[in-house]
Amino acid sequence: MQNSYDLRGDHGPSGFDARHHFVARAIYNLPFRGSGFVEGWQFAIILQAQSGNVLVWEPSLGRLSNAYPITILQCPEPTSFCTASPNSFSPTGAILDHSGSTSVTLNNFVLEEVGGVPPNKTCAAFYGQNTSINVTYGDGRRCIASPFFRLHPATTSNVFGDFSMPVDLGSLSPAGSINAGQTWGWQVMYRDPAAGGSGFNITNGLLTHWCP
């Protein structure tokens, strides 16, 4: 039993369930006359049709399974590019990571950082497709060239130096809309007045490949 509070969760169609089944039979007496050898012959036909097997999602295998298993290609995992610079809170800088998927259908991608941003500081994400540069930006390095687009709204790091920024694909700027088959780079700039210098810094980059 998966959940004693949800007994219905243990009920469902089997992997070989065929809900609809149609059978038709027809017999035709052949009109032959003559000897006993040619008389009495019949022509019979049987027609069968049924719905397909139910699709069952197998999380451990990452596929839909029925009589003919169909492998579902997973979206590529985002990869890090560009280097985070040290800040007043972390000697290794703020390392951008993620949760969720880069599937445009699921639309559940989240930018995350754990313990590397100065606490209670404004953080603003931006993204672009040109990731060929590496230039000084504040106290860090920017590796996304213009044009790039802001992710709204900005957020604030918590007392532990963490932040979480959901990316709602439906609310992005039309010019910065994200579609399957595209690759976009992400970085997050954050305030860091305690470090002196320019008063702000930037995370490493996160390269995302989007799929249906």
C-alpha positions as CSV (number, residue, x, y, z in Angstrom):
1,M,0.0,0.0,0.0
2,Q,1.5,3.3,-1.1
3,N,-0.6,5.6,1.1
4,S,-3.0,4.5,3.7
5,Y,-4.8,7.8,3.4
6,D,-5.3,7.4,-0.4
7,L,-6.5,3.9,-1.1
8,R,-7.5,4.9,-4.6
9,G,-3.9,5.4,-5.4
10,D,-3.4,1.6,-5.4
11,H,-6.1,1.1,-8.1
12,G,-5.8,1.6,-11.8
13,P,-5.7,-0.3,-15.1
14,S,-3.0,-2.9,-15.6
15,G,-0.3,-2.5,-18.2
16,F,-2.1,-5.0,-20.5
17,D,-5.6,-3.5,-20.1
18,A,-7.5,-3.2,-23.4
19,R,-10.7,-1.4,-22.6
20,H,-12.6,-1.9,-25.9
21,H,-12.8,-5.1,-27.9
22,F,-15.0,-5.7,-31.0
23,V,-15.5,-9.0,-32.7
24,A,-17.6,-9.7,-35.9
25,R,-18.2,-13.0,-37.6
26,A,-19.8,-13.7,-41.0
27,I,-20.4,-17.0,-42.8
28,Y,-21.4,-17.3,-46.5
29,N,-22.7,-20.5,-48.1
30,L,-21.0,-20.9,-51.4
31,P,-23.6,-21.4,-54.2
32,F,-22.0,-24.6,-55.6
33,R,-24.3,-27.3,-56.9
34,G,-23.5,-30.8,-58.1
35,S,-21.8,-33.6,-56.5
36,G,-21.3,-34.0,-52.7
37,F,-17.7,-32.9,-53.2
38,V,-18.6,-29.3,-54.3
39,E,-21.8,-28.8,-52.3
40,G,-21.8,-27.5,-48.7
41,W,-18.7,-25.3,-48.9
42,Q,-18.8,-22.1,-46.7
43,F,-16.7,-19.0,-46.6
44,A,-16.2,-17.6,-43.0
45,I,-14.5,-14.4,-41.9
46,I,-13.7,-13.1,-38.4
47,L,-13.0,-9.4,-37.8
48,Q,-11.5,-8.3,-34.5
49,A,-10.6,-4.7,-33.4
50,Q,-9.5,-3.4,-29.9
51,S,-8.2,-0.3,-28.3
52,G,-4.5,-0.1,-27.5
53,N,-2.9,-1.0,-24.2
54,V,-2.9,1.7,-21.5
55,L,0.2,3.8,-21.2
56,V,2.0,3.3,-17.9
57,W,4.7,5.7,-16.8
58,E,7.8,4.0,-15.4
59,P,9.7,6.7,-13.4
60,S,12.8,4.5,-12.8
61,L,13.2,3.8,-16.5
62,G,12.1,7.2,-17.8
63,R,9.6,5.8,-20.3
64,L,6.0,5.0,-21.1
65,S,5.5,1.3,-21.1
66,N,2.8,-0.9,-22.8
67,A,3.0,-3.7,-25.2
68,Y,5.7,-1.7,-27.0
69,P,7.7,0.4,-24.5
70,I,8.3,4.0,-25.7
71,T,11.4,5.6,-24.3
72,I,10.9,9.3,-23.5
73,L,14.0,11.4,-24.1
74,Q,14.9,13.4,-21.0
75,C,15.8,17.1,-21.2
76,P,19.6,17.6,-21.0
77,E,20.8,18.7,-17.6
78,P,21.9,22.4,-17.4
79,T,25.7,22.8,-17.2
80,S,27.8,25.4,-15.5
81,F,29.9,28.0,-17.5
82,C,31.8,31.1,-16.5
83,T,33.3,31.3,-13.0
84,A,31.9,32.8,-9.9
85,S,34.0,35.3,-8.0
86,P,34.5,35.5,-4.3
87,N,32.3,37.9,-2.3
88,S,32.0,39.2,1.2
89,F,30.1,36.1,2.4
90,S,31.6,33.2,0.4
91,P,35.3,32.7,-0.7
92,T,34.1,30.6,-3.6
93,G,31.4,33.0,-4.7
94,A,27.7,32.3,-5.5
95,I,27.2,29.1,-7.5
96,L,24.1,29.1,-9.5
97,D,22.1,25.8,-9.7
98,H,18.6,24.7,-10.5
99,S,15.7,22.4,-9.8
100,G,12.9,21.2,-12.0
101,S,13.2,20.5,-15.8
102,T,14.0,22.5,-18.9
103,S,10.9,21.1,-20.5
104,V,8.7,23.9,-21.9
105,T,5.6,21.8,-21.4
106,L,6.3,21.1,-17.7
107,N,7.3,24.8,-17.1
108,N,8.8,24.1,-13.7
109,F,12.4,25.3,-14.0
110,V,13.8,27.1,-10.9
111,L,17.1,29.0,-10.5
112,E,18.6,28.3,-7.1
113,E,21.7,29.2,-5.1
114,V,22.6,27.8,-1.7
115,G,24.7,29.6,0.9
116,G,26.9,31.7,-1.4
117,V,25.1,35.1,-1.6
118,P,25.4,37.7,1.1
119,P,22.2,37.4,3.3
120,N,19.2,39.7,2.7
121,K,20.5,41.1,-0.5
122,T,18.6,41.9,-3.8
123,C,19.2,39.3,-6.5
124,A,18.2,39.8,-10.2
125,A,18.5,37.2,-12.8
126,F,19.1,37.7,-16.5
127,Y,19.4,35.4,-19.5
128,G,20.5,35.4,-23.1
129,Q,21.6,33.2,-26.0
130,N,25.0,34.7,-26.7
131,T,27.4,33.2,-24.1
132,S,30.7,33.9,-26.0
133,I,32.0,36.7,-23.8
134,N,33.8,36.9,-20.5
135,V,34.1,40.5,-19.2
136,T,34.3,42.3,-15.9
137,Y,30.9,43.0,-14.4
138,G,30.8,44.6,-10.9
139,D,33.1,42.4,-8.8
140,G,32.6,39.4,-11.0
141,R,32.5,38.2,-14.6
142,R,29.6,38.4,-17.0
143,C,29.5,35.8,-19.7
144,I,26.2,36.6,-21.4
145,A,26.4,39.2,-24.2
146,S,23.7,41.6,-25.3
147,P,20.9,41.2,-26.0
148,F,19.9,39.8,-22.7
149,F,16.7,39.9,-20.7
150,R,15.7,40.4,-17.1
151,L,13.7,37.8,-15.2
152,H,11.0,39.5,-13.1
153,P,10.5,39.9,-10.3
154,A,13.8,40.2,-8.5
155,T,14.2,38.3,-5.2
156,T,16.1,38.7,-1.9
157,S,18.5,36.2,-0.4
158,N,17.5,34.7,2.9
159,V,19.6,34.8,6.1
160,F,21.5,31.7,5.0
161,G,22.6,33.2,1.7
162,D,20.1,31.2,-0.4
163,F,17.7,32.2,-3.1
164,S,15.1,30.5,-5.3
165,M,13.7,32.1,-8.5
166,P,11.0,30.2,-10.4
167,V,11.1,30.8,-14.2
168,D,7.6,31.1,-15.5
169,L,8.0,30.8,-19.3
170,G,4.5,32.3,-19.9
171,S,5.5,35.6,-18.2
172,L,8.8,36.2,-20.0
173,S,9.3,39.2,-22.3
174,P,8.1,38.3,-25.9
175,A,11.5,39.2,-27.2
176,G,13.0,36.8,-24.7
177,S,10.6,33.9,-25.0
178,I,12.0,30.5,-24.6
179,N,11.1,27.6,-27.0
180,A,12.0,24.0,-27.4
181,G,15.3,23.4,-29.2
182,Q,16.9,26.7,-27.9
183,T,19.9,27.2,-25.6
184,W,19.9,30.0,-23.1
185,G,22.5,31.1,-20.5
186,W,21.6,32.4,-17.1
187,Q,23.3,34.5,-14.5
188,V,22.2,36.3,-11.3
189,M,23.6,39.6,-10.1
190,Y,23.4,40.5,-6.4
191,R,24.2,43.4,-4.2
192,D,27.3,43.1,-2.0
193,P,28.2,46.5,-0.6
194,A,30.3,44.9,2.2
195,A,32.9,43.8,-0.3
196,G,33.6,47.4,-1.3
197,G,34.5,47.8,-5.0
198,S,31.4,48.2,-7.2
199,G,28.9,47.1,-4.6
200,F,27.6,44.2,-6.5
201,N,28.7,40.8,-7.8
202,I,27.4,38.0,-10.1
203,T,27.0,34.2,-10.0
204,N,28.6,31.8,-12.4
205,G,26.6,31.0,-15.5
206,L,24.1,28.2,-16.1
207,L,23.6,26.9,-19.6
208,T,20.2,25.4,-20.3
209,H,19.0,23.4,-23.3
210,W,15.3,23.4,-23.7
211,C,13.1,20.5,-24.9
212,P,9.4,20.0,-25.6
